[in-house]
Amino acid sequence: MNELCNIVRTKNAGPFLFTLDIVFKDRAVYEAVKAHKLLSREVVAAAYGVPIEEVVVFETFDNVMAMKATLRRKTRAASPGDSDVYAMNQEVPALRIRFPLEKLPQNLSAA
């Protein structure tokens, strides 16, 4: 994931949600990931180990080669037990997502 994207980040989306932003480096890779559903609500839920219903938004933005997922937080922001009030350190599960090479363009310069 990190090799194929310019941005993989999370941020606060209110006290009960956080957002995962993924911006791809290459249009062909973005289109392949989108076409083969290599990144989807189900894939994000599996990566984060949560039920699909916990991924409340999954959107694609073709003009900027980006995908966005919004997930429910396990703990309300700033409540006891919250270790990341700004939700800026939640991208690691997304970085562990791997895409099958046979589904990606063969001439990858980003990988």
C-alpha positions as a Python dict, from the first residue, in 0.01 Angstrom:
ca = {
    (1, 'M'): (0, 0, 0),
    (2, 'N'): (267, 248, 101),
    (3, 'E'): (459, 193, -224),
    (4, 'L'): (150, 261, -436),
    (5, 'C'): (13, 566, -254),
    (6, 'N'): (120, 924, -192),
    (7, 'I'): (-99, 950, 116),
    (8, 'V'): (-229, 694, 364),
    (9, 'R'): (-350, 879, 671),
    (10, 'T'): (-618, 888, 933),
    (11, 'K'): (-778, 1182, 1107),
    (12, 'N'): (-1049, 1262, 1350),
    (13, 'A'): (-1403, 1281, 1210),
    (14, 'G'): (-1575, 1383, 1531),
    (15, 'P'): (-1590, 1215, 1871),
    (16, 'F'): (-1723, 883, 1741),
    (17, 'L'): (-1558, 841, 1398),
    (18, 'F'): (-1224, 856, 1221),
    (19, 'T'): (-1148, 882, 851),
    (20, 'L'): (-892, 692, 646),
    (21, 'D'): (-766, 877, 336),
    (22, 'I'): (-580, 691, 63),
    (23, 'V'): (-442, 879, -240),
    (24, 'F'): (-278, 674, -514),
    (25, 'K'): (36, 777, -705),
    (26, 'D'): (-70, 631, -1038),
    (27, 'R'): (-401, 654, -1227),
    (28, 'A'): (-370, 301, -1370),
    (29, 'V'): (-313, 151, -1024),
    (30, 'Y'): (-606, 347, -879),
    (31, 'E'): (-833, 231, -1162),
    (32, 'A'): (-723, -133, -1121),
    (33, 'V'): (-776, -126, -744),
    (34, 'K'): (-1120, 26, -797),
    (35, 'A'): (-1222, -204, -1086),
    (36, 'H'): (-1119, -523, -904),
    (37, 'K'): (-1260, -400, -570),
    (38, 'L'): (-921, -457, -409),
    (39, 'L'): (-1006, -182, -163),
    (40, 'S'): (-1364, -176, -42),
    (41, 'R'): (-1574, -147, 272),
    (42, 'E'): (-1523, -521, 328),
    (43, 'V'): (-1145, -504, 282),
    (44, 'V'): (-1115, -209, 521),
    (45, 'A'): (-1334, -384, 780),
    (46, 'A'): (-1119, -697, 758),
    (47, 'A'): (-796, -495, 788),
    (48, 'Y'): (-923, -321, 1101),
    (49, 'G'): (-1079, -636, 1245),
    (50, 'V'): (-1427, -487, 1273),
    (51, 'P'): (-1771, -580, 1136),
    (52, 'I'): (-1856, -425, 798),
    (53, 'E'): (-2116, -206, 969),
    (54, 'E'): (-1834, -25, 1153),
    (55, 'V'): (-1714, 115, 818),
    (56, 'V'): (-1989, 373, 785),
    (57, 'V'): (-1859, 539, 465),
    (58, 'F'): (-1652, 414, 174),
    (59, 'E'): (-1612, 652, -120),
    (60, 'T'): (-1393, 692, -425),
    (61, 'F'): (-1282, 1023, -577),
    (62, 'D'): (-1176, 968, -937),
    (63, 'N'): (-1054, 1323, -1000),
    (64, 'V'): (-784, 1290, -728),
    (65, 'M'): (-730, 909, -743),
    (66, 'A'): (-842, 875, -382),
    (67, 'M'): (-1047, 648, -161),
    (68, 'K'): (-1192, 736, 176),
    (69, 'A'): (-1332, 520, 452),
    (70, 'T'): (-1491, 642, 773),
    (71, 'L'): (-1497, 402, 1066),
    (72, 'R'): (-1653, 408, 1410),
    (73, 'R'): (-1400, 466, 1685),
    (74, 'K'): (-1366, 195, 1951),
    (75, 'T'): (-1358, 461, 2221),
    (76, 'R'): (-1511, 808, 2215),
    (77, 'A'): (-1245, 1073, 2149),
    (78, 'A'): (-1088, 1213, 2467),
    (79, 'S'): (-1269, 965, 2691),
    (80, 'P'): (-1082, 743, 2939),
    (81, 'G'): (-897, 475, 2745),
    (82, 'D'): (-866, 680, 2426),
    (83, 'S'): (-502, 660, 2318),
    (84, 'D'): (-529, 879, 2005),
    (85, 'V'): (-763, 1172, 2054),
    (86, 'Y'): (-692, 1312, 1706),
    (87, 'A'): (-707, 967, 1537),
    (88, 'M'): (-385, 1050, 1355),
    (89, 'N'): (-215, 716, 1423),
    (90, 'Q'): (-472, 466, 1299),
    (91, 'E'): (-332, 397, 949),
    (92, 'V'): (-120, 89, 1031),
    (93, 'P'): (-394, -168, 956),
    (94, 'A'): (-450, -3, 616),
    (95, 'L'): (-77, -10, 541),
    (96, 'R'): (-85, -387, 588),
    (97, 'I'): (-337, -434, 305),
    (98, 'R'): (-174, -613, 11),
    (99, 'F'): (-298, -617, -347),
    (100, 'P'): (-249, -920, -574),
    (101, 'L'): (13, -825, -833),
    (102, 'E'): (-176, -1000, -1112),
    (103, 'K'): (-461, -749, -1068),
    (104, 'L'): (-232, -445, -1098),
    (105, 'P'): (-82, -290, -1412),
    (106, 'Q'): (232, -473, -1523),
    (107, 'N'): (442, -161, -1576),
    (108, 'L'): (445, -40, -1215),
    (109, 'S'): (705, 227, -1162),
    (110, 'A'): (580, 301, -810),
    (111, 'A'): (637, -47, -663),
}
